[in-house]
Amino acid sequence: MARPSRAACLLVATLVASARANAGHAWMPADEYARLHGAAADDPRLRGAAADDPIDADLRRSVAQFAPRTTVQETSALLARLMQPDLRDNAVFVLGGKVFATRRFLRQGEKNQGLCVTLRSAVKRGPLPNVAFAHLSGATGGDADHHFLKGEENGVPTTVIAKRGGYAQRGILLPNPYFGAGRVGTGGDLDRWQSQTTALRRAAAKRAFSKRIPRVFWRGTCDNHEGLPSLVGRRVPTPARRRLVDTEKRPRRRLMDTEKRRRKTCSQENGNRARLLAASLTLARPDVFDAKCNHLAPPKNFTCREGAARAELEAAYASVSSKPRAAMDTRWVAPEDYADFRYVLNLPGQTSGSYSRNLNHLWATGGVVLLWDEPIVEWYYPLLETGVTHLVVNRSTAKKVIKRLETNKKEYKRLAAGAARIADYVMSAGGMANYFDHVLEAVRRHLRYDLVLDDRRALLELLERKWSKEASGESGPGACDRLVEFKVTSRTLRMRHPTGPAREVWDVVERRRNICETLRGMK
């Protein structure tokens, strides 16, 4: 399947630029983008890019944060650095359309598996360049506790799936893998995402403005890092009946390392505070807001906020804790059900206050997308413009925004059309495959990977001799055995749960041959 040209993204950029004069709304990421790219106007590598393609401009800036390579020796040294013990379990190699990483990389979580799925499905749509990079799948982005993103080394190209603190954080943005998942299995499949968004856009087209529910809709988890229990039990299905389960007795999820270090502080709760404030809007104006939690255990520690902000949070907690059931809904909501509403809300993630996987499909719902005002950025945010593709809200402005839109059908339709353009041209399967190709090619050019990775014999020499077990002096396998090919297959597995189907289809990321065996077998 042919990929769309970058003209699709440029079309959206043109539409955004033409409406900026009429937007006039502040938004943290947009303000930061203007500052960064205004300051970079004298850099010949970046000059003019922001006007032509905002995504490409920030991609160039992000790649330029890493030291370039110009010779075979420099590129070989960089690849050797990627294979050292502190980095190799974050390393990803794309060679000849195949994906290689260590076994531990795959075991680190579903987001790493999702990256492998996305890369493999992107290859089906067209060849990807030979490239290598370090990948951080955490939601915090470039402020993660990794020395190769803290300036001690500026030569290790590192990709991230979001930047919690904004564009200036180090790292090269890639899409998060929470798209294209089946009912079960690993996400990141572009072909499945295309069929899912097509179905969602078809459902959205059947919901005219007059038939949509005039409320703001959101569903998600409202949690905390303080170890607080749920404010209410919740009803869960059992084979025989529905019964009330005390969520205080449920085992809590395993905390991430960053959470363990900060669990007694207020700094990790940006996402959960935003979710608490949104839920309190539902209690205050249930005729306008339908933002409810499927698990309700909001934070109570607001010591990192002062003045009016802290008072607002304390009032929200008092409201929600007094009527917790009114702020809770445990029913499953299918993506197509979001299209029943005029307004769909995106809130920061509950784990670390960064991206939310929910946003990926909101652009295709046919409604107006509302983003909570936070500095978080994802890969396509340079194309977004408040007042054109979405609106920005917080606890104090949300009611005014909805009141204005309900009396201005023309503005509503313009915003819904702007969101649909993001779904059709940017967040589409073709748009994401094209972006992966563009990112990897930018990294490849900057680090001159063509000098080493395109020469199969030279690469095998490095793997089998210079990076061998004997040369490294390490115990355990050498580079050839550490890096293995990953391939995505679908398997029908026998299930054990008593009420579901006996067999289900899962996407399985399988380990294949080691990198040296695969390279020797390539033509």
TORPA-993511 format. One line per field, with one value per residue (C-alpha): residue in three letters; x, y, z; residue number from 1; chain. Coordinates in steps of 0.2 Angstrom, whole numbers. Example, Ala and Ser with C-alpha at 12.3 -4.5 7.8 and 13.67 -1.06 7.14 Angstrom:
2
res	(Ala/Ser)
c1	(62/68)
c2	(-22/-5)
c3	(39/36)
n	(1/2)
chain	(A/A)
***
This chain:
523
res	(Met/Ala/Arg/Pro/Ser/Arg/Ala/Ala/Cys/Leu/Leu/Val/Ala/Thr/Leu/Val/Ala/Ser/Ala/Arg/Ala/Asn/Ala/Gly/His/Ala/Trp/Met/Pro/Ala/Asp/Glu/Tyr/Ala/Arg/Leu/His/Gly/Ala/Ala/Ala/Asp/Asp/Pro/Arg/Leu/Arg/Gly/Ala/Ala/Ala/Asp/Asp/Pro/Ile/Asp/Ala/Asp/Leu/Arg/Arg/Ser/Val/Ala/Gln/Phe/Ala/Pro/Arg/Thr/Thr/Val/Gln/Glu/Thr/Ser/Ala/Leu/Leu/Ala/Arg/Leu/Met/Gln/Pro/Asp/Leu/Arg/Asp/Asn/Ala/Val/Phe/Val/Leu/Gly/Gly/Lys/Val/Phe/Ala/Thr/Arg/Arg/Phe/Leu/Arg/Gln/Gly/Glu/Lys/Asn/Gln/Gly/Leu/Cys/Val/Thr/Leu/Arg/Ser/Ala/Val/Lys/Arg/Gly/Pro/Leu/Pro/Asn/Val/Ala/Phe/Ala/His/Leu/Ser/Gly/Ala/Thr/Gly/Gly/Asp/Ala/Asp/His/His/Phe/Leu/Lys/Gly/Glu/Glu/Asn/Gly/Val/Pro/Thr/Thr/Val/Ile/Ala/Lys/Arg/Gly/Gly/Tyr/Ala/Gln/Arg/Gly/Ile/Leu/Leu/Pro/Asn/Pro/Tyr/Phe/Gly/Ala/Gly/Arg/Val/Gly/Thr/Gly/Gly/Asp/Leu/Asp/Arg/Trp/Gln/Ser/Gln/Thr/Thr/Ala/Leu/Arg/Arg/Ala/Ala/Ala/Lys/Arg/Ala/Phe/Ser/Lys/Arg/Ile/Pro/Arg/Val/Phe/Trp/Arg/Gly/Thr/Cys/Asp/Asn/His/Glu/Gly/Leu/Pro/Ser/Leu/Val/Gly/Arg/Arg/Val/Pro/Thr/Pro/Ala/Arg/Arg/Arg/Leu/Val/Asp/Thr/Glu/Lys/Arg/Pro/Arg/Arg/Arg/Leu/Met/Asp/Thr/Glu/Lys/Arg/Arg/Arg/Lys/Thr/Cys/Ser/Gln/Glu/Asn/Gly/Asn/Arg/Ala/Arg/Leu/Leu/Ala/Ala/Ser/Leu/Thr/Leu/Ala/Arg/Pro/Asp/Val/Phe/Asp/Ala/Lys/Cys/Asn/His/Leu/Ala/Pro/Pro/Lys/Asn/Phe/Thr/Cys/Arg/Glu/Gly/Ala/Ala/Arg/Ala/Glu/Leu/Glu/Ala/Ala/Tyr/Ala/Ser/Val/Ser/Ser/Lys/Pro/Arg/Ala/Ala/Met/Asp/Thr/Arg/Trp/Val/Ala/Pro/Glu/Asp/Tyr/Ala/Asp/Phe/Arg/Tyr/Val/Leu/Asn/Leu/Pro/Gly/Gln/Thr/Ser/Gly/Ser/Tyr/Ser/Arg/Asn/Leu/Asn/His/Leu/Trp/Ala/Thr/Gly/Gly/Val/Val/Leu/Leu/Trp/Asp/Glu/Pro/Ile/Val/Glu/Trp/Tyr/Tyr/Pro/Leu/Leu/Glu/Thr/Gly/Val/Thr/His/Leu/Val/Val/Asn/Arg/Ser/Thr/Ala/Lys/Lys/Val/Ile/Lys/Arg/Leu/Glu/Thr/Asn/Lys/Lys/Glu/Tyr/Lys/Arg/Leu/Ala/Ala/Gly/Ala/Ala/Arg/Ile/Ala/Asp/Tyr/Val/Met/Ser/Ala/Gly/Gly/Met/Ala/Asn/Tyr/Phe/Asp/His/Val/Leu/Glu/Ala/Val/Arg/Arg/His/Leu/Arg/Tyr/Asp/Leu/Val/Leu/Asp/Asp/Arg/Arg/Ala/Leu/Leu/Glu/Leu/Leu/Glu/Arg/Lys/Trp/Ser/Lys/Glu/Ala/Ser/Gly/Glu/Ser/Gly/Pro/Gly/Ala/Cys/Asp/Arg/Leu/Val/Glu/Phe/Lys/Val/Thr/Ser/Arg/Thr/Leu/Arg/Met/Arg/His/Pro/Thr/Gly/Pro/Ala/Arg/Glu/Val/Trp/Asp/Val/Val/Glu/Arg/Arg/Arg/Asn/Ile/Cys/Glu/Thr/Leu/Arg/Gly/Met/Lys)
c1	(0/7/10/3/15/19/7/-7/2/6/-13/-17/-3/-10/-28/-21/-11/-25/-36/-23/-27/-45/-40/-33/-32/-17/-11/5/12/8/16/32/33/33/46/57/56/57/73/79/76/95/99/101/96/79/76/59/54/42/32/32/29/28/30/46/53/52/59/74/76/75/87/99/100/111/129/130/142/151/164/163/173/161/146/154/158/140/134/146/140/122/128/135/127/118/110/108/91/84/92/82/89/79/89/82/64/67/67/80/82/86/75/74/68/53/50/50/32/18/24/40/30/19/34/39/22/21/38/33/17/25/37/21/17/34/53/60/78/92/94/97/92/88/70/62/44/40/26/37/48/65/65/66/80/92/109/110/96/103/117/131/131/123/127/114/99/84/66/51/32/28/36/27/36/35/45/61/64/77/71/64/45/37/18/13/7/-11/-20/-24/-27/-39/-51/-35/-17/-4/-8/2/-5/-8/-19/-30/-30/-36/-51/-55/-54/-64/-78/-77/-78/-93/-102/-98/-105/-122/-123/-129/-126/-145/-144/-129/-130/-125/-113/-94/-89/-74/-71/-55/-46/-45/-31/-17/1/-2/-9/-26/-41/-56/-70/-83/-84/-88/-99/-90/-98/-96/-102/-117/-122/-116/-109/-102/-83/-73/-59/-49/-46/-41/-22/-15/-5/13/21/34/51/48/32/41/53/39/24/24/25/12/23/17/-1/-4/-15/-25/-28/-35/-46/-52/-57/-66/-76/-81/-88/-100/-107/-108/-116/-122/-133/-116/-103/-102/-84/-84/-71/-71/-60/-62/-47/-42/-27/-28/-11/-11/4/13/-1/-5/-18/-33/-27/-26/-43/-50/-43/-49/-66/-66/-61/-74/-88/-82/-80/-97/-106/-93/-106/-112/-94/-91/-96/-89/-98/-87/-88/-84/-75/-90/-101/-90/-98/-115/-108/-105/-89/-75/-63/-45/-36/-18/-13/-16/1/12/2/8/-1/-17/-20/-38/-34/-29/-47/-55/-51/-61/-77/-85/-86/-77/-61/-57/-39/-35/-22/-5/12/12/16/15/23/9/5/14/0/-14/-20/-33/-48/-45/-42/-48/-52/-42/-51/-48/-59/-63/-66/-75/-92/-90/-83/-97/-110/-102/-102/-120/-125/-113/-116/-105/-90/-95/-95/-78/-70/-77/-71/-53/-53/-58/-44/-32/-40/-40/-23/-12/-18/-22/-13/-5/0/8/18/24/30/39/48/52/59/70/77/81/90/99/105/111/121/127/121/122/141/139/122/120/136/131/149/155/141/144/162/157/145/155/172/172/156/159/159/177/181/169/176/158/150/135/132/140/130/125/115/109/100/86/74/56/41/23/11/-7/-11/-27/-25/-35/-43/-47/-60/-77/-89/-79/-75/-65/-52/-46/-34/-19/-5/11/28/39/58/66/85/99/104/120/111/98/110/120/103/99/102)
c2	(0/17/30/47/61/74/85/78/85/101/103/103/115/127/126/129/144/152/151/157/175/172/160/171/158/154/137/131/120/133/147/136/131/150/154/139/142/161/159/146/157/160/141/136/119/125/141/141/124/130/140/125/111/113/95/94/110/103/86/94/104/88/78/93/91/75/77/73/60/62/47/28/29/41/31/14/22/27/10/2/14/8/-10/-6/-13/3/6/-10/-15/2/0/-4/-8/-7/-16/-22/-20/-31/-25/-31/-28/-37/-50/-38/-24/-34/-39/-21/-19/-17/0/-8/-22/-9/-1/-17/-20/-2/-3/-20/-14/2/-9/-17/0/4/1/10/16/7/15/12/22/21/21/27/21/31/44/58/59/69/72/53/48/42/49/49/62/73/81/69/62/71/59/45/47/44/43/46/44/61/75/80/96/102/103/108/92/81/66/63/61/45/40/31/13/14/12/-2/-15/-29/-34/-42/-41/-29/-12/-2/-11/2/-9/-13/6/10/-1/5/24/20/12/27/40/31/30/49/54/47/58/75/90/90/71/72/74/92/87/85/67/58/41/35/31/43/37/43/39/41/23/30/18/20/32/19/0/-4/-17/-30/-44/-62/-78/-79/-61/-43/-40/-25/-27/-17/-9/-6/-25/-26/-28/-11/-11/-12/5/11/16/34/32/24/38/51/43/54/70/80/82/66/70/82/70/64/82/87/71/76/94/87/75/89/98/84/86/105/104/87/94/100/88/69/66/51/39/20/19/34/36/54/62/72/80/97/104/108/120/137/150/149/133/124/130/124/107/106/111/98/84/89/89/72/63/69/61/48/37/52/54/36/25/7/3/-1/13/8/21/23/28/44/50/51/67/85/87/75/79/74/74/71/53/47/38/53/67/65/60/50/36/41/56/45/41/57/66/54/55/70/81/95/90/99/98/102/116/107/108/90/87/73/71/79/94/107/105/109/126/131/138/128/110/110/121/122/121/120/120/138/141/125/131/147/138/126/140/149/134/129/146/147/132/139/139/121/115/123/115/98/99/104/89/78/84/79/61/60/67/66/52/41/25/32/48/39/27/42/50/35/35/53/52/37/45/61/52/42/57/66/52/45/28/24/23/7/0/-1/-11/-28/-35/-21/-22/-41/-37/-26/-38/-54/-47/-30/-32/-51/-59/-60/-42/-35/-45/-47/-63/-69/-68/-56/-44/-57/-67/-52/-44/-54/-52/-48/-53/-50/-65/-68/-84/-92/-96/-106/-96/-101/-88/-97/-84/-79/-88/-103/-97/-79/-71/-63/-53/-61/-53/-68/-69/-76/-78/-68/-53/-61/-76/-64/-53/-68/-74/-57/-55)
c3	(0/-5/8/7/3/16/6/17/33/24/19/37/41/28/35/52/47/37/53/66/64/70/84/97/111/122/124/133/119/106/116/119/100/95/108/102/84/85/94/81/66/63/63/44/48/54/44/35/41/54/41/28/40/59/63/52/61/78/72/65/81/92/81/81/100/97/91/72/65/49/47/48/64/73/67/72/90/92/88/100/113/110/114/131/146/152/135/125/133/126/109/93/76/60/46/29/35/51/69/81/100/116/124/139/129/124/142/148/144/131/125/119/111/103/95/87/80/73/65/57/51/44/34/25/18/12/16/32/32/41/58/76/92/110/115/131/133/149/148/156/140/141/160/163/175/161/160/141/141/154/144/150/133/118/105/108/98/109/105/117/115/124/133/149/151/133/117/125/134/125/114/97/97/91/92/107/103/110/93/82/96/95/109/116/111/108/100/86/71/57/46/61/66/48/49/67/62/46/57/69/56/48/65/68/51/56/71/66/77/83/87/98/117/121/135/137/138/146/155/163/179/194/205/216/221/240/242/245/243/232/238/233/229/212/203/193/183/190/181/192/197/199/217/226/228/241/230/246/247/229/226/220/203/204/206/193/200/198/207/222/223/223/230/246/236/226/211/202/202/188/178/193/199/182/183/200/194/178/189/200/185/183/200/198/181/176/162/153/159/159/165/176/183/181/197/209/221/219/228/244/244/237/246/229/225/233/234/222/214/230/236/219/222/240/235/221/232/245/231/224/241/247/232/225/215/205/199/194/180/178/162/146/133/115/104/93/109/110/94/103/111/104/115/119/133/134/151/156/160/178/179/178/171/153/137/138/126/125/113/98/94/99/83/73/84/74/89/96/105/121/128/146/147/151/143/137/119/107/90/80/92/81/69/82/84/98/90/74/78/96/111/127/144/163/178/177/159/153/157/147/132/131/133/119/107/111/104/90/78/65/77/82/64/61/76/72/54/61/72/58/47/60/60/41/37/53/65/51/47/32/41/55/44/34/50/56/39/40/58/55/39/48/62/48/39/55/61/44/47/29/31/42/43/24/23/28/29/39/51/53/57/71/78/77/82/90/100/103/120/120/114/127/142/148/155/145/126/113/102/90/102/112/98/90/77/82/71/75/72/76/86/91/110/121/135/153/159/162/153/138/122/123/110/106/93/101/93/98/97/94/95/79/74/81/71/64/57/49/41/34/26/18/0)
n	(1/2/3/4/5/6/7/8/9/10/11/12/13/14/15/16/17/18/19/20/21/22/23/24/25/26/27/28/29/30/31/32/33/34/35/36/37/38/39/40/41/42/43/44/45/46/47/48/49/50/51/52/53/54/55/56/57/58/59/60/61/62/63/64/65/66/67/68/69/70/71/72/73/74/75/76/77/78/79/80/81/82/83/84/85/86/87/88/89/90/91/92/93/94/95/96/97/98/99/100/101/102/103/104/105/106/107/108/109/110/111/112/113/114/115/116/117/118/119/120/121/122/123/124/125/126/127/128/129/130/131/132/133/134/135/136/137/138/139/140/141/142/143/144/145/146/147/148/149/150/151/152/153/154/155/156/157/158/159/160/161/162/163/164/165/166/167/168/169/170/171/172/173/174/175/176/177/178/179/180/181/182/183/184/185/186/187/188/189/190/191/192/193/194/195/196/197/198/199/200/201/202/203/204/205/206/207/208/209/210/211/212/213/214/215/216/217/218/219/220/221/222/223/224/225/226/227/228/229/230/231/232/233/234/235/236/237/238/239/240/241/242/243/244/245/246/247/248/249/250/251/252/253/254/255/256/257/258/259/260/261/262/263/264/265/266/267/268/269/270/271/272/273/274/275/276/277/278/279/280/281/282/283/284/285/286/287/288/289/290/291/292/293/294/295/296/297/298/299/300/301/302/303/304/305/306/307/308/309/310/311/312/313/314/315/316/317/318/319/320/321/322/323/324/325/326/327/328/329/330/331/332/333/334/335/336/337/338/339/340/341/342/343/344/345/346/347/348/349/350/351/352/353/354/355/356/357/358/359/360/361/362/363/364/365/366/367/368/369/370/371/372/373/374/375/376/377/378/379/380/381/382/383/384/385/386/387/388/389/390/391/392/393/394/395/396/397/398/399/400/401/402/403/404/405/406/407/408/409/410/411/412/413/414/415/416/417/418/419/420/421/422/423/424/425/426/427/428/429/430/431/432/433/434/435/436/437/438/439/440/441/442/443/444/445/446/447/448/449/450/451/452/453/454/455/456/457/458/459/460/461/462/463/464/465/466/467/468/469/470/471/472/473/474/475/476/477/478/479/480/481/482/483/484/485/486/487/488/489/490/491/492/493/494/495/496/497/498/499/500/501/502/503/504/505/506/507/508/509/510/511/512/513/514/515/516/517/518/519/520/521/522/523)
chain	(A/A/A/A/A/A/A/A/A/A/A/A/A/A/A/A/A/A/A/A/A/A/A/A/A/A/A/A/A/A/A/A/A/A/A/A/A/A/A/A/A/A/A/A/A/A/A/A/A/A/A/A/A/A/A/A/A/A/A/A/A/A/A/A/A/A/A/A/A/A/A/A/A/A/A/A/A/A/A/A/A/A/A/A/A/A/A/A/A/A/A/A/A/A/A/A/A/A/A/A/A/A/A/A/A/A/A/A/A/A/A/A/A/A/A/A/A/A/A/A/A/A/A/A/A/A/A/A/A/A/A/A/A/A/A/A/A/A/A/A/A/A/A/A/A/A/A/A/A/A/A/A/A/A/A/A/A/A/A/A/A/A/A/A/A/A/A/A/A/A/A/A/A/A/A/A/A/A/A/A/A/A/A/A/A/A/A/A/A/A/A/A/A/A/A/A/A/A/A/A/A/A/A/A/A/A/A/A/A/A/A/A/A/A/A/A/A/A/A/A/A/A/A/A/A/A/A/A/A/A/A/A/A/A/A/A/A/A/A/A/A/A/A/A/A/A/A/A/A/A/A/A/A/A/A/A/A/A/A/A/A/A/A/A/A/A/A/A/A/A/A/A/A/A/A/A/A/A/A/A/A/A/A/A/A/A/A/A/A/A/A/A/A/A/A/A/A/A/A/A/A/A/A/A/A/A/A/A/A/A/A/A/A/A/A/A/A/A/A/A/A/A/A/A/A/A/A/A/A/A/A/A/A/A/A/A/A/A/A/A/A/A/A/A/A/A/A/A/A/A/A/A/A/A/A/A/A/A/A/A/A/A/A/A/A/A/A/A/A/A/A/A/A/A/A/A/A/A/A/A/A/A/A/A/A/A/A/A/A/A/A/A/A/A/A/A/A/A/A/A/A/A/A/A/A/A/A/A/A/A/A/A/A/A/A/A/A/A/A/A/A/A/A/A/A/A/A/A/A/A/A/A/A/A/A/A/A/A/A/A/A/A/A/A/A/A/A/A/A/A/A/A/A/A/A/A/A/A/A/A/A/A/A/A/A/A/A/A/A/A/A/A/A/A/A/A/A/A/A/A/A/A/A/A/A/A/A/A/A/A/A/A/A/A/A/A/A/A/A/A/A/A/A/A/A/A/A/A/A/A/A/A/A/A/A/A/A/A/A/A/A/A/A)
***
